[in-house]
Amino acid sequence: MKLSLHLGQHSWWRFWVYASLLSVTLVITPNPALPESQDNIIYDRVIRKLVNDYRLKTNALEVVVAEGTVSITGLVETEKLRVRVEKIVKKIKGVKTVDNQVRVRR
């Protein structure tokens, strides 16, 4: 089977214009996977901030990010540190809400 495309001089010009517009549209169209990528970025920022906080001194926190909501679980030494975790996370760009389930070690 042989396919051939016969376009006149003006048709080629239109073809390239439409093809160019289509390629630009494909590049500009939002990616449906963007929220997951944004969540990954938020996760990295949260982990970096928590690990680098000199008062927390802990890696005993679990972080989960879903659609901008950050859920944190784990143990800290004092109530002040539990509140501090939430304050730190709330300041991070892209965080919509914080679900602070961190508990104080008894």
N, CA and C atoms as a LAMMPS dump frame, in Angstrom:
ITEM: TIMESTEP
0
ITEM: NUMBER OF ATOMS
318
ITEM: BOX BOUNDS ff ff ff
-5.0000000000000000e+02 5.0000000000000000e+02
-5.0000000000000000e+02 5.0000000000000000e+02
-5.0000000000000000e+02 5.0000000000000000e+02
ITEM: ATOMS id mol type element x y z
1 1 1 N 0.843 -1.164 0
2 1 2 C 0 0 0
3 1 3 C 0.891 1.23 0
4 2 1 N 0.633 2.125 -0.897
5 2 2 C 1.439 3.326 -1.036
6 2 3 C 0.565 4.534 -0.752
7 3 1 N 1.059 5.368 0.185
8 3 2 C 0.344 6.596 0.484
9 3 3 C 1.135 7.757 -0.066
10 4 1 N 0.447 8.666 -0.663
11 4 2 C 1.143 9.855 -1.14
12 4 3 C 0.336 11.081 -0.755
13 5 1 N 1.04 12.165 -0.506
14 5 2 C 0.406 13.409 -0.111
15 5 3 C 0.784 14.457 -1.144
16 6 1 N -0.225 14.922 -1.839
17 6 2 C 0.009 15.946 -2.863
18 6 3 C -0.596 17.243 -2.379
19 7 1 N 0.261 18.183 -2.073
20 7 2 C -0.2 19.484 -1.626
21 7 3 C 0.363 20.553 -2.553
22 8 1 N -0.461 21.519 -2.828
23 8 2 C -0.003 22.64 -3.652
24 8 3 C 0.914 23.538 -2.845
25 9 1 N 1.413 24.577 -3.51
26 9 2 C 2.361 25.487 -2.871
27 9 3 C 1.748 26.12 -1.614
28 10 1 N 0.519 26.581 -1.67
29 10 2 C -0.13 27.217 -0.523
30 10 3 C -0.513 26.187 0.542
31 11 1 N -0.815 24.996 0.106
32 11 2 C -1.185 23.955 1.059
33 11 3 C 0.002 23.576 1.946
34 12 1 N 1.201 23.534 1.38
35 12 2 C 2.38 23.239 2.183
36 12 3 C 2.576 24.301 3.251
37 13 1 N 2.376 25.532 2.882
38 13 2 C 2.524 26.624 3.827
39 13 3 C 1.528 26.458 4.979
40 14 1 N 0.263 26.167 4.657
41 14 2 C -0.758 25.941 5.682
42 14 3 C -0.411 24.725 6.545
43 15 1 N 0.072 23.695 5.899
44 15 2 C 0.454 22.488 6.63
45 15 3 C 1.497 22.82 7.699
46 16 1 N 2.533 23.565 7.352
47 16 2 C 3.586 23.906 8.302
48 16 3 C 3.082 24.838 9.402
49 17 1 N 2.183 25.748 9.043
50 17 2 C 1.611 26.635 10.061
51 17 3 C 0.812 25.816 11.067
52 18 1 N -0.045 24.926 10.579
53 18 2 C -0.85 24.093 11.477
54 18 3 C 0.019 23.149 12.308
55 19 1 N 1.029 22.589 11.681
56 19 2 C 1.933 21.699 12.413
57 19 3 C 2.671 22.467 13.509
58 20 1 N 3.086 23.68 13.198
59 20 2 C 3.776 24.514 14.193
60 20 3 C 2.84 24.87 15.341
61 21 1 N 1.615 25.239 15.016
62 21 2 C 0.648 25.574 16.056
63 21 3 C 0.352 24.365 16.946
64 22 1 N 0.242 23.21 16.318
65 22 2 C -0.012 21.992 17.087
66 22 3 C 1.147 21.701 18.034
67 23 1 N 2.37 21.845 17.557
68 23 2 C 3.519 21.561 18.42
69 23 3 C 3.601 22.563 19.565
70 24 1 N 3.288 23.829 19.314
71 24 2 C 3.289 24.834 20.378
72 24 3 C 2.19 24.511 21.387
73 25 1 N 1.033 24.105 20.897
74 25 2 C -0.073 23.751 21.787
75 25 3 C 0.303 22.572 22.673
76 26 1 N 0.957 21.589 22.111
77 26 2 C 1.358 20.427 22.897
78 26 3 C 2.367 20.795 23.974
79 27 1 N 3.23 21.747 23.686
80 27 2 C 4.239 22.174 24.658
81 27 3 C 3.598 22.993 25.773
82 28 1 N 2.615 23.826 25.439
83 28 2 C 2.004 24.716 26.413
84 28 3 C 0.936 24.02 27.252
85 29 1 N 0.303 22.998 26.728
86 29 2 C -0.777 22.321 27.435
87 29 3 C -0.269 21.768 28.763
88 30 1 N -1.017 22.053 29.854
89 30 2 C -0.577 21.556 31.162
90 30 3 C -0.492 20.036 31.188
91 31 1 N 0.497 19.566 31.882
92 31 2 C 0.714 18.131 32.019
93 31 3 C -0.149 17.596 33.156
94 32 1 N -0.982 16.584 32.92
95 32 2 C -1.825 16.069 33.988
96 32 3 C -1.024 15.47 35.151
97 33 1 N 0.222 15.126 34.942
98 33 2 C 1.05 14.559 36.011
99 33 3 C 1.69 15.637 36.867
100 34 1 N 1.412 16.9 36.59
101 34 2 C 2.047 17.998 37.303
102 34 3 C 1.829 17.964 38.812
103 35 1 N 0.627 17.682 39.322
104 35 2 C 0.487 17.658 40.777
105 35 3 C 1.443 16.673 41.451
106 36 1 N 1.682 15.523 40.859
107 36 2 C 2.611 14.565 41.446
108 36 3 C 4.018 15.149 41.467
109 37 1 N 4.416 15.788 40.38
110 37 2 C 5.733 16.402 40.329
111 37 3 C 5.847 17.509 41.369
112 38 1 N 4.798 18.307 41.49
113 38 2 C 4.791 19.377 42.485
114 38 3 C 4.871 18.784 43.887
115 39 1 N 4.177 17.685 44.113
116 39 2 C 4.244 17.018 45.411
117 39 3 C 5.659 16.542 45.714
118 40 1 N 6.347 16.047 44.702
119 40 2 C 7.736 15.616 44.9
120 40 3 C 8.626 16.784 45.284
121 41 1 N 8.401 17.915 44.648
122 41 2 C 9.177 19.124 44.972
123 41 3 C 8.904 19.553 46.402
124 42 1 N 7.633 19.567 46.782
125 42 2 C 7.26 19.931 48.155
126 42 3 C 7.889 18.961 49.146
127 43 1 N 7.818 17.669 48.844
128 43 2 C 8.4 16.649 49.727
129 43 3 C 9.891 16.932 49.955
130 44 1 N 10.61 17.196 48.877
131 44 2 C 12.048 17.482 49
132 44 3 C 12.299 18.71 49.866
133 45 1 N 11.491 19.749 49.674
134 45 2 C 11.651 20.973 50.471
135 45 3 C 11.377 20.709 51.948
136 46 1 N 10.317 19.952 52.233
137 46 2 C 9.958 19.649 53.622
138 46 3 C 11.076 18.862 54.296
139 47 1 N 11.529 17.81 53.643
140 47 2 C 12.595 16.985 54.223
141 47 3 C 13.835 17.825 54.486
142 48 1 N 14.208 18.64 53.507
143 48 2 C 15.409 19.477 53.659
144 48 3 C 15.277 20.41 54.867
145 49 1 N 14.116 21.056 54.995
146 49 2 C 13.915 21.996 56.106
147 49 3 C 13.922 21.285 57.46
148 50 1 N 13.25 20.144 57.528
149 50 2 C 13.179 19.437 58.812
150 50 3 C 14.533 18.87 59.222
151 51 1 N 15.244 18.295 58.294
152 51 2 C 16.55 17.704 58.602
153 51 3 C 17.561 18.782 58.982
154 52 1 N 17.466 19.941 58.352
155 52 2 C 18.436 21.01 58.613
156 52 3 C 18.078 21.879 59.809
157 53 1 N 16.928 21.65 60.431
158 53 2 C 16.567 22.452 61.6
159 53 3 C 17.358 21.979 62.81
160 54 1 N 18.149 22.88 63.377
161 54 2 C 19.046 22.5 64.47
162 54 3 C 18.301 22.137 65.756
163 55 1 N 17.072 22.587 65.927
164 55 2 C 16.322 22.283 67.151
165 55 3 C 15.691 20.896 67.103
166 56 1 N 15.317 20.455 65.925
167 56 2 C 14.638 19.16 65.833
168 56 3 C 15.593 17.998 66.058
169 57 1 N 16.745 18.033 65.443
170 57 2 C 17.756 16.984 65.594
171 57 3 C 17.148 15.586 65.501
172 58 1 N 16.321 15.377 64.509
173 58 2 C 15.67 14.076 64.406
174 58 3 C 15.471 13.664 62.962
175 59 1 N 15.513 12.387 62.76
176 59 2 C 15.122 11.802 61.478
177 59 3 C 13.944 10.868 61.702
178 60 1 N 13.315 10.994 62.866
179 60 2 C 12.232 10.097 63.249
180 60 3 C 10.866 10.603 62.788
181 61 1 N 10.825 11.36 61.714
182 61 2 C 9.562 11.874 61.194
183 61 3 C 9.295 11.298 59.809
184 62 1 N 8.066 10.919 59.585
185 62 2 C 7.63 10.433 58.272
186 62 3 C 6.84 11.547 57.601
187 63 1 N 7.104 11.78 56.332
188 63 2 C 6.425 12.839 55.581
189 63 3 C 5.775 12.23 54.352
190 64 1 N 4.499 12.583 54.153
191 64 2 C 3.77 12.17 52.957
192 64 3 C 3.108 13.421 52.387
193 65 1 N 3.238 13.618 51.065
194 65 2 C 2.638 14.781 50.414
195 65 3 C 1.678 14.296 49.345
196 66 1 N 0.444 14.822 49.389
197 66 2 C -0.556 14.485 48.384
198 66 3 C -1.353 15.734 48.04
199 67 1 N -1.21 16.184 46.8
200 67 2 C -1.923 17.361 46.294
201 67 3 C -1.717 18.593 47.178
202 68 1 N -0.504 18.781 47.645
203 68 2 C -0.163 19.956 48.431
204 68 3 C -0.412 19.817 49.923
205 69 1 N -1.056 18.728 50.342
206 69 2 C -1.281 18.482 51.764
207 69 3 C -0.133 17.637 52.309
208 70 1 N 0.507 18.145 53.346
209 70 2 C 1.645 17.456 53.945
210 70 3 C 1.189 16.793 55.241
211 71 1 N 1.344 15.479 55.302
212 71 2 C 1.039 14.72 56.515
213 71 3 C 2.353 14.308 57.164
214 72 1 N 2.463 14.595 58.462
215 72 2 C 3.699 14.3 59.175
216 72 3 C 3.365 13.431 60.38
217 73 1 N 4.104 12.345 60.537
218 73 2 C 3.96 11.479 61.7
219 73 3 C 5.338 11.247 62.298
220 74 1 N 5.355 10.828 63.544
221 74 2 C 6.617 10.526 64.194
222 74 3 C 6.624 11.022 65.623
223 75 1 N 7.804 11.024 66.216
224 75 2 C 7.966 11.399 67.62
225 75 3 C 8.983 12.529 67.768
226 76 1 N 8.683 13.448 68.688
227 76 2 C 9.626 14.505 69.066
228 76 3 C 9.685 14.548 70.592
229 77 1 N 10.636 15.289 71.135
230 77 2 C 10.867 15.309 72.58
231 77 3 C 9.898 16.203 73.358
232 78 1 N 9.457 17.304 72.757
233 78 2 C 8.607 18.257 73.49
234 78 3 C 7.448 18.745 72.621
235 79 1 N 6.462 19.342 73.296
236 79 2 C 5.32 19.943 72.59
237 79 3 C 5.784 21.109 71.718
238 80 1 N 6.761 21.868 72.204
239 80 2 C 7.301 22.99 71.419
240 80 3 C 7.843 22.497 70.078
241 81 1 N 8.531 21.375 70.095
242 81 2 C 9.08 20.832 68.847
243 81 3 C 7.968 20.334 67.929
244 82 1 N 6.915 19.773 68.505
245 82 2 C 5.781 19.328 67.692
246 82 3 C 5.159 20.514 66.958
247 83 1 N 4.982 21.615 67.674
248 83 2 C 4.426 22.832 67.073
249 83 3 C 5.409 23.41 66.06
250 84 1 N 6.691 23.352 66.37
251 84 2 C 7.727 23.873 65.461
252 84 3 C 7.698 23.148 64.117
253 85 1 N 7.524 21.834 64.149
254 85 2 C 7.451 21.062 62.899
255 85 3 C 6.368 21.642 61.997
256 86 1 N 5.195 21.863 62.553
257 86 2 C 4.08 22.388 61.762
258 86 3 C 4.372 23.783 61.227
259 87 1 N 4.948 24.642 62.06
260 87 2 C 5.282 26.004 61.621
261 87 3 C 6.272 25.993 60.467
262 88 1 N 7.274 25.144 60.565
263 88 2 C 8.282 25.045 59.508
264 88 3 C 7.632 24.625 58.202
265 89 1 N 6.804 23.603 58.28
266 89 2 C 6.192 23.046 57.064
267 89 3 C 5.208 24.031 56.439
268 90 1 N 4.441 24.751 57.256
269 90 2 C 3.459 25.707 56.73
270 90 3 C 4.109 26.814 55.901
271 91 1 N 5.348 27.154 56.203
272 91 2 C 6.049 28.241 55.507
273 91 3 C 6.596 27.829 54.139
274 92 1 N 6.578 26.546 53.835
275 92 2 C 7.197 26.045 52.609
276 92 3 C 6.295 26.32 51.41
277 93 1 N 6.903 26.839 50.368
278 93 2 C 6.173 27.174 49.149
279 93 3 C 5.488 25.932 48.569
280 94 1 N 4.202 26.071 48.264
281 94 2 C 3.436 24.988 47.655
282 94 3 C 2.601 24.193 48.636
283 95 1 N 2.885 24.326 49.931
284 95 2 C 2.124 23.59 50.942
285 95 3 C 0.771 24.263 51.127
286 96 1 N -0.298 23.485 50.952
287 96 2 C -1.652 24.011 51.133
288 96 3 C -2.127 23.821 52.57
289 97 1 N -1.978 22.604 53.078
290 97 2 C -2.378 22.317 54.455
291 97 3 C -1.373 21.353 55.081
292 98 1 N -1.375 21.347 56.417
293 98 2 C -0.486 20.455 57.155
294 98 3 C -1.332 19.587 58.082
295 99 1 N -1.136 18.291 57.981
296 99 2 C -1.776 17.333 58.877
297 99 3 C -0.69 16.864 59.845
298 100 1 N -0.62 17.531 60.99
299 100 2 C 0.441 17.269 61.966
300 100 3 C -0.005 16.16 62.922
301 101 1 N 0.494 14.963 62.707
302 101 2 C 0.191 13.83 63.584
303 101 3 C 1.402 13.447 64.422
304 102 1 N 2.329 14.387 64.56
305 102 2 C 3.539 14.161 65.352
306 102 3 C 3.139 14.073 66.821
307 103 1 N 3.729 13.111 67.532
308 103 2 C 3.449 12.916 68.95
309 103 3 C 4.687 13.242 69.787
310 104 1 N 4.418 13.614 71.018
311 104 2 C 5.506 13.906 71.957
312 104 3 C 5.884 12.591 72.637
313 105 1 N 7.174 12.306 72.628
314 105 2 C 7.694 11.078 73.275
315 105 3 C 7.483 11.186 74.779
316 106 1 N 6.996 10.135 75.387
317 106 2 C 6.724 10.138 76.85
318 106 3 C 7.802 9.377 77.571
